[in-house]
Amino acid sequence: MAGQDVELTFVRQAADDMRDAMQGSSELFARQDSIEAQWRVVDAVPGNVTPLYSYRPGSWGPEKAYQLIGKHGPLA
């Protein structure tokens, strides 16, 4: 594989978002079904949050943690 030099030309055009929206330009705007699909993914996150459990400083952690480690607890 060998690369070759190419000339890169930039062209900056003034944005006319309102005109593009009226003409139906899809380059700058997302479709509604795409936005709704993204929200279905993101909207589920806040309802599926792991609860926070309080515990004393210097302890082995919250009491709820003992259910996870069972007979192999910190003092076993």
ABEGO torsion letter per residue (X at the ends): XBBBBBBBBBBBBBBBAAAAAAAGBAAABBBAAAAAAAAAAAAAAAAABBBBBBBBBGBAEBAAAAAAAEAABAAX
